[in-house]
Amino acid sequence: MTDRQTMYNVGKIINTHGVKGEVKVHRITDFDERFQPGQLLYLMKDGHEPAALTISNHRFHKGFDLLTFEDHHSINDVEAYKDGMLKVSENQLQELQEDEFYFHEIIGCDVYHVNGEKIGVIKEILTPGANDVWVVEREGSHELLLPFIEDVVKDIDTKAQVITIDPIEGLLD
């Protein structure tokens, strides 16, 4: 990995689990393969250099991903990883279908009403179930929870960082 390569979040280590080197991860990706055995992740914590970690085991437990890493067999090996971000490098990203987007392509985009009025900026993406929900920060108003559905999101231009929506009745209230 080169020093200048962009890194993208895929999960946050929120705690250790048990005494055999397992960590509890809050997932920040839709790609299940990011946590499969053999996958390479980079741990970033407190401005330290990224540490390369290869996944040796993955399982689900109470809504979280539990991971173990190669050569990490004890809680002592992973205790310092708490609150660290797990990332992938830019060259690990894969090509997406035409109407698919990475979170980093959407977060930071300006959101406009089809009438041209600026609504706000996407600051976060929630993944509660059937469809993603984009959290739009609005100036002088409460946050907007924008469902990522075809009836509402009309155009996404990631190069210009502009998203155009046609909100359903009551969405902006």
Kinemage of the C-alpha trace (Angstrom):
@kinemage 1
@onewidth
@group {chain A} dominant
@subgroup {mainchain}
@vectorlist {calphas} color= white
{ca met a 1} P 0.000 0.000 0.000
{ca thr a 2} L 1.305 3.455 -0.846
{ca asp a 3} L 1.192 6.342 1.614
{ca arg a 4} L -0.979 8.408 -0.710
{ca gln a 5} L -3.643 5.816 -1.308
{ca thr a 6} L -7.128 6.775 -0.163
{ca met a 7} L -8.661 4.549 2.503
{ca tyr a 8} L -12.381 3.855 2.998
{ca asn a 9} L -14.189 2.861 6.190
{ca val a 10} L -15.829 -0.561 6.325
{ca gly a 11} L -16.268 -0.955 10.087
{ca lys a 12} L -15.433 0.264 13.563
{ca ile a 13} L -14.093 -2.008 16.283
{ca ile a 14} L -16.304 -1.270 19.253
{ca asn a 15} L -15.006 -3.867 21.688
{ca thr a 16} L -13.281 -7.180 22.198
{ca his a 17} L -15.382 -10.342 22.480
{ca gly a 18} L -14.235 -13.173 24.687
{ca val a 19} L -10.595 -13.975 25.374
{ca lys a 20} L -9.525 -15.613 22.081
{ca gly a 21} L -8.731 -12.458 20.087
{ca glu a 22} L -12.183 -11.798 18.650
{ca val a 23} L -13.382 -8.205 18.076
{ca lys a 24} L -16.926 -6.828 17.839
{ca val a 25} L -17.365 -4.658 14.750
{ca his a 26} L -20.027 -2.111 13.808
{ca arg a 27} L -20.338 -2.578 10.041
{ca ile a 28} L -20.145 0.473 7.745
{ca thr a 29} L -20.393 -1.318 4.407
{ca asp a 30} L -22.941 -3.170 2.318
{ca phe a 31} L -20.300 -5.575 0.990
{ca asp a 32} L -20.409 -8.828 2.963
{ca glu a 33} L -17.174 -9.986 1.344
{ca arg a 34} L -15.227 -7.276 3.236
{ca phe a 35} L -15.347 -9.492 6.348
{ca gln a 36} L -14.720 -12.898 4.813
{ca pro a 37} L -11.695 -14.973 5.861
{ca gly a 38} L -8.616 -14.063 3.852
{ca gln a 39} L -9.655 -10.434 3.302
{ca leu a 40} L -7.106 -7.735 4.027
{ca leu a 41} L -8.213 -4.766 6.146
{ca tyr a 42} L -6.271 -1.830 7.520
{ca leu a 43} L -6.681 -0.697 11.123
{ca met a 44} L -6.476 3.061 11.624
{ca lys a 45} L -6.408 4.462 15.128
{ca asp a 46} L -5.391 7.769 16.654
{ca gly a 47} L -3.360 8.930 13.677
{ca his a 48} L -1.030 5.895 13.760
{ca glu a 49} L 0.183 4.276 10.583
{ca pro a 50} L -2.323 1.754 9.190
{ca ala a 51} L -1.837 -1.799 10.466
{ca ala a 52} L -2.556 -4.533 7.917
{ca leu a 53} L -4.834 -7.282 9.293
{ca thr a 54} L -5.981 -10.419 7.501
{ca ile a 55} L -9.292 -11.900 8.631
{ca ser a 56} L -9.084 -15.508 9.785
{ca asn a 57} L -12.683 -15.943 10.974
{ca his a 58} L -16.018 -14.120 10.754
{ca arg a 59} L -19.384 -14.678 12.366
{ca phe a 60} L -22.491 -12.717 13.348
{ca his a 61} L -23.579 -12.226 16.943
{ca lys a 62} L -26.486 -10.062 18.128
{ca gly a 63} L -26.418 -7.780 15.085
{ca phe a 64} L -22.665 -7.277 14.994
{ca asp a 65} L -19.823 -8.780 13.017
{ca leu a 66} L -17.283 -10.689 15.095
{ca leu a 67} L -13.845 -10.988 13.521
{ca thr a 68} L -10.582 -12.683 14.354
{ca phe a 69} L -7.353 -11.842 12.600
{ca glu a 70} L -4.441 -14.041 11.596
{ca asp a 71} L -1.790 -14.262 14.350
{ca his a 72} L -4.134 -12.638 16.910
{ca his a 73} L -5.100 -15.453 19.272
{ca ser a 74} L -5.672 -13.635 22.556
{ca ile a 75} L -7.599 -10.681 23.927
{ca asn a 76} L -4.183 -9.146 24.661
{ca asp a 77} L -3.447 -9.073 20.902
{ca val a 78} L -6.572 -7.023 20.082
{ca glu a 79} L -7.317 -4.984 23.224
{ca ala a 80} L -5.596 -1.900 21.782
{ca tyr a 81} L -7.744 -2.087 18.622
{ca lys a 82} L -10.901 -0.842 20.403
{ca asp a 83} L -12.327 2.303 18.753
{ca gly a 84} L -10.153 1.722 15.676
{ca met a 85} L -11.543 2.033 12.174
{ca leu a 86} L -11.247 -0.869 9.738
{ca lys a 87} L -10.604 0.332 6.212
{ca val a 88} L -9.933 -0.892 2.710
{ca ser a 89} L -7.595 0.754 0.252
{ca glu a 90} L -8.759 2.368 -2.952
{ca asn a 91} L -7.415 -0.507 -5.064
{ca gln a 92} L -9.665 -2.930 -3.116
{ca leu a 93} L -12.814 -1.184 -4.361
{ca gln a 94} L -14.761 -3.040 -7.005
{ca glu a 95} L -16.715 -1.845 -9.993
{ca leu a 96} L -20.368 -1.190 -9.215
{ca gln a 97} L -23.469 -1.507 -11.348
{ca glu a 98} L -24.816 1.636 -13.031
{ca asp a 99} L -27.211 2.644 -10.215
{ca glu a 100} L -25.007 1.589 -7.285
{ca phe a 101} L -22.805 3.907 -5.249
{ca tyr a 102} L -20.234 3.745 -2.498
{ca phe a 103} L -21.136 5.643 0.682
{ca his a 104} L -18.149 7.964 0.196
{ca glu a 105} L -19.573 9.014 -3.187
{ca ile a 106} L -22.884 10.089 -1.614
{ca ile a 107} L -21.777 11.613 1.690
{ca gly a 108} L -20.982 15.285 1.138
{ca cys a 109} L -23.250 15.687 -1.889
{ca asp a 110} L -25.526 18.722 -2.091
{ca val a 111} L -29.233 17.879 -2.208
{ca tyr a 112} L -31.537 19.980 -4.393
{ca his a 113} L -35.301 19.966 -4.870
{ca val a 114} L -36.394 19.448 -8.497
{ca asn a 115} L -37.447 23.146 -8.409
{ca gly a 116} L -33.765 24.132 -7.920
{ca glu a 117} L -33.929 24.987 -4.211
{ca lys a 118} L -30.982 23.710 -2.174
{ca ile a 119} L -32.165 21.478 0.668
{ca gly a 120} L -28.883 20.574 2.358
{ca val a 121} L -25.868 18.261 2.386
{ca ile a 122} L -25.768 14.505 2.992
{ca lys a 123} L -23.787 13.875 6.157
{ca glu a 124} L -24.518 10.213 6.903
{ca ile a 125} L -26.122 7.074 5.489
{ca leu a 126} L -28.244 4.771 7.622
{ca thr a 127} L -28.980 1.182 6.583
{ca pro a 128} L -32.074 0.183 8.585
{ca gly a 129} L -33.415 -2.473 6.239
{ca ala a 130} L -35.438 -2.290 3.035
{ca asn a 131} L -33.698 0.828 1.722
{ca asp a 132} L -30.927 3.163 2.816
{ca val a 133} L -31.811 6.442 4.497
{ca trp a 134} L -29.654 9.475 3.809
{ca val a 135} L -29.292 12.002 6.640
{ca val a 136} L -29.389 15.497 5.139
{ca glu a 137} L -28.066 18.378 7.212
{ca arg a 138} L -30.171 21.467 6.595
{ca glu a 139} L -29.214 25.004 7.480
{ca gly a 140} L -31.540 26.516 10.078
{ca ser a 141} L -33.730 23.413 10.272
{ca his a 142} L -33.783 19.887 11.635
{ca glu a 143} L -32.077 17.046 9.788
{ca leu a 144} L -33.973 15.423 6.954
{ca leu a 145} L -34.173 11.629 6.791
{ca leu a 146} L -34.284 11.010 3.053
{ca pro a 147} L -35.290 7.530 1.887
{ca phe a 148} L -33.165 6.310 -1.004
{ca ile a 149} L -36.072 5.241 -3.207
{ca glu a 150} L -36.751 5.844 -6.883
{ca asp a 151} L -39.912 7.870 -6.211
{ca val a 152} L -37.903 10.449 -4.231
{ca val a 153} L -34.315 10.436 -5.537
{ca lys a 154} L -34.515 11.536 -9.163
{ca asp a 155} L -30.883 12.136 -10.146
{ca ile a 156} L -27.444 11.407 -8.678
{ca asp a 157} L -24.396 13.097 -10.157
{ca thr a 158} L -21.438 11.963 -8.056
{ca lys a 159} L -18.921 13.856 -10.197
{ca ala a 160} L -20.693 17.185 -9.551
{ca gln a 161} L -21.673 16.011 -6.029
{ca val a 162} L -25.318 16.925 -6.665
{ca ile a 163} L -28.431 14.913 -5.899
{ca thr a 164} L -31.860 15.996 -7.100
{ca ile a 165} L -34.985 14.892 -5.266
{ca asp a 166} L -38.735 15.173 -5.695
{ca pro a 167} L -39.906 14.813 -2.088
{ca ile a 168} L -43.135 13.038 -1.292
{ca glu a 169} L -45.764 15.067 0.546
{ca gly a 170} L -44.754 15.850 4.122
{ca leu a 171} L -41.113 14.778 3.768
{ca leu a 172} L -39.664 18.283 4.142
{ca asp a 173} L -41.932 19.287 7.041
